[in-house]
Amino acid sequence: MKSFKNTIGAGATALALLTSSLWAETVGPGGEAATPSSDVTVDAAMLRGKGYTAALLWHEQSDFVNAVTAGATDEFNRLGIEVTITTSAGFDAAKQRSDIETALARRPNIIVALPLDPVTSAAAFKPALEEGVSLVFLSNLPADFAHPGDYAAIVTDDLFQMGKQAADALAASINNEGKVGWIFHDATYYVTNQRDNAFKTTIENDYPNIEIVAEAGISDPARAEEIANAMLLRNPDLAGIYVTWASPAEGVLAALRANGNTTTKIVTLDLSEPIALDMVNGGNVAAIVADEAYELGRAMAAAGARKLLGEETPPFVVAPALTVTADNVAEGWQNSLRIDPPASLTGN
């Protein structure tokens, strides 16, 4: 999962946030209304031949990041903007700061990045801000940065729709009735909080014959199997379990297998080969909800270019969510990541 490592606080505060809020749509970290990524476009004719350049400064290396990179690079190519440097910080804030310094030496006009931590990122990106670079952020925002002066936009997933689609998929897999468990991210981070809460809200509001009888927070994915075992011990008749993202879902799946449980369904978020392999083989996993990562990159590039032209983009932009099942796994991988799924999932 690409977002959980950047968390602020944990414990009871996160639980209160999750259980007291009733989001009906995705909102930004400061409560900003969401704008669909399809609304963020730019006229290539106004940019070609200007000699503009861009830097892509990522937090990690993964299939997700590769897809975002592809979307951004294709849009920059269409606009005649050259990508001169691409980096990966490996979730290291000091490395990210060094990457920013290295990129600034090449004097880019646009930087797209995922800030690792609001406080340290604010200091790290300040030199770019002072040099007038058009900044676009993925799923997070440096502390005290203000729109539109300091950055072009935050671009992220349609978080409420991801949670809602997970609820709909789990409900469908258990015939819209039964007892379910809810394993949420036990930290204060608006990306996972909104996704998790949207699942819970949708079940409570839309499925009167489904009851969430077990709730557990998780901050360390390595504890997922232990948490799932405890949940199953107390609730052996669970029809389904929602898991906040794919990595801990692997631990929940391991717990079900260890208990010889072939009936409890799992729904989780973000693509994962082990989770998808169980799904296509008719196992416990019913569905995976993912984002359109390529579209995230395209929208980021477009927002950065718009700022160069003096065109304001709304502060908070979201890309669509999609539900991946055994029936559409190849299409889902393509729509999300713009790559073919692993051969293990298709037999090719």
N, C-alpha and C positions, 0 to 999 in steps of 0.2 A: 504494500500500500504506500502511495507516494507522499502522504501528508501527515501520518501520525507522529513522525519524529519531531515535528515542530509543535510542542505543546507548551501551554502557559498555565501552571497550576494544576491541581488535580483534586480527587476525592470528593468531599461533600459538596463543594461549590459546583463542580461539574454535574453531579447528580441532581442538585436543585435546579440548575439551568435546564437540564434535559427534561425533568418531569413537570416543571412549572410552565414552560413555554408552549404555546400552541401555534407554531408556525403554520401558515397555510401556503406559503411560497418561499422561495429562496431569497434571503437578504444578505447583504454584505457585512463585513466585520463591524461597520459603524451603523448598521441598519439600512444601508443603501438599497433601493429598489433594484431589481435585476432587469437587465436588458438582454434580449436574445442575441447570441453571437452573430446570427444571420443579418442583424441590423448594422453590423460594423463592417462597412465597405469603404473603399478608397479608389479614386480614379487614377489608374496607372499612368496616364498621359501627363499628369501634373508632376510626376516624380522621375520619370526616366530621363537619363542624361544629366542628372544633377550631381552624380558622384557620391551619393549617400552610402553609408556603410552601417552595419549592425553587428552586435555581439550577442551571443546566446550563452548565458551564464547559469548553468543548471546546478541543482542540489545533489544529483546522483546520476547514475547511468542505468537505464532500464529500458524495457520495451515501451513503457509509457513515455519516457523522456524522448526516446527515439522517434515516436510518433508525433509528439509535440514539435520536435525539431524539424521533422519532415514538413509538417503543416506550415511552420514559420518560414522555413527555407523556400518552399514553393511559392509562398505569397511574396516574400522578398524578391525572388527571381522575377516574378510577374511585374513587380514594381520597379525593377532595375536597381535594386539595393543589394549590395554585396555583403555577404556574411563573412567577416574577416577572422573571427575567432569563436570557437565553441569550447566551453570548459565544463568540468564536473567537480563539485566541491566535496563529494563523498560525505555529505552531512556534517562537514567540518566548517564552523563559522570563520575560523582563522583562514582556512583555505579559500573560502568564498571572498573574504576581504582581499586576499592576495590576487585572486582571479579578477576582481574588479580593477585593481591597480594595473594588472597586466593589460586588461582590455583598454583602459583609459589611455595607456601609452600609444594605442593605435587610433585614438581619437574617433571612436564610433559616434554616429549621430543617434543611434537607437541602442538601448540595452533591454533585453527581455530576460527575466530571471525569476526564480522562486526565492524570496528572502527566507533564510533559515530561521531567524529569530527576530522579532520586532525590534528589540532594543539594540542588539549588536548590529543588525542590518541597517538600522537608521544611521549609525556612524559609518558603516562600510559604504553605503550608497551616497553619503553626503557629498564626496568629491565629484561624483557623476552629476549630481544635482547642481552643484556650483558651476560645472562646465556646460550646463545647458543641454545635457543629453536627454533625449526622450525616453523615459523609463516606463516599462510595462511589467506588471508583476503577476505571477501565477499563484493564485490561491492564498496569498498572504500579503501583508502590508507593513513596511517599516514604521515604527512608532512615530507619531506626530507628522507624518507626511500627509499633505492636504491636496485634494483634487480641486481644480485641474492644474494648478501651478506646479506641483511637485511630481506628478506622475500622470500618464495618459489614461490608465485604467487598471483595475484588477480583473483578471479573467479566470474563471473557475468553472466547476461543474454546476448543473442545475441540481443543487443539493437536495431540495425538497422532493423533486421528482425521483431522484435516485432512491430515497427512502420509501416513497410511496410505491414505486414500482416493485421494490423488494417485498413490501407488504402484500401487494396484489398477487405477486408470483407465489409467495408462501401460502396465501389463502387458497389460490387455485389448486395448489399441490395437495392440500388436505381437505378439499371439497368444502371450503368455507366454514369449517367448524372444527372445534377441538381446542386443546390446551397447548400453548406455545411458550417458549423461553425467549428472552430478549437479552443478548449480550452486547452491551454498549461500551463505547470508549470512555473510560473513566479519567477524563482530563478536560480542561476547558480549552477547546479548540473549535472554532465556529464551523469548520468544514465537517468534521465527524459528528459534532453535536447536532447539526441540522439534519444530517442524513439519518442518524439514529432516531432522533425525535420524530422525524417525519414518518418513519416506520411505525413507531408506537402510536402516534396520533391517528394514522390511517387505520390501523387495526381497531383502535377504540371507537373511531367515528363511523367506519364503513362496514365493519364485520361484527355484528352483534352476537354471533354464535362462536366467535373465537375469543378466548380469554388468555391474556398474558398472566400466567401464574408463577413465573420464575423470572427474576431480574438479577443480572450480575454485571458489574463493571470490570473492565480489563484495561490495564495500562501497559502490561508487559505481555506481548504475544506468546512468549514461552510458557506462560501459565495457563494458556487456553485449555489444554487437555485436563489439567487439574480442576479448573473452574467448571468445565463441562461435566466431569465425573461427579462433582459435588451436586450440580444441578440435577443430573439424571438420577442420583441416589435418592434425592428428595422427591423427584417428580418422574418416576419411571414411565409414565403414560403420556409424555409429551408427544404431540403430533408433529411439531416443528420447532426449529430454533433459528432465530435471526442472529447473525454474527456480524459485527461492525465492519470488518474487511477480511480479505482473503487469507492473510497470513494466520491470524488466530482461528479462522475457519478450518484450516488444516488440522489444528490441534483438536477442535471439536469433532471433526470427522474421525480422527484417530481414537477419540474416546468412544464414539458410537461403535466403531469396529471392535474395539477391545471388549465392549459389553455385548457383542453379538447382536447389536441393534441394527436392523435393516429397514425399519419403518419410519423412524423420525426423520423428517425432511429438514434440509438446511438451505437457507438462502443467505447470500453474502454479497459484498460489493467489491469491484475491481477484479480484473481478469487474472486467472492463475491456472497454470497447466495442471497441477495435481487436483485442484478442485474441479476443473472442467472435465478431467479424465474420469473422475467418479461420476459426474453428471452424464456424460455420453455413454457410460457403461451401465446406466440404470441404477446407480447407487443412491445414497442418501441425499445428495445435492440435487435440488430441484431447479435452481436458476442462479445466475450471477447477473447483477446489475453493474453496468460499466458506463463510462463517459465516452464522448467522442474526442479522443485525445488529439487527433490530427486537427480537428476543428478548433480546439483550444489554441494550438500554435498559429493557425491561420489568422484567427481573430487578434491574437497578441501582435502579430506583425502589422496587421491593418491598423490597429489602434496606435501603435508607435509611429507609423507613417502619417496618420492623420494629424498627430500632434506637430510633426514637422511642417505640415501645411497650415497650421493654425486652426485646424478643425477639431472642435472639442468632442470627445467620446464620452458617453455616460460613464460614471466611475466604476460601476460593477456590472460585468458582462458574464453571461453563463452560456455554456455549450450544452447541447441536448444529452439526455440519458437514454440508455437502451437496455432492454432485458435480453440476456443471452440464455438460451436453453439448449437441450440436446438437439433440437430440430433446426436451430439456426446458428450453430456454433461457428461455422466457417464465415457466414455473413457477419456475425457479431464481431469476430476478430478483425475483419476487413473494415467494417464501419467505425470501429473504435481505434484500431492501431494502424490500419492500412497495410497490414501484412497478413500472410496466410497463417492459420493456426498451426501449432506444432503437429508434426506428423502423427504423433500418438493419438490425437483427437479425431483424425479423419482416416487413418490407415493408409495415407498416401506417402 
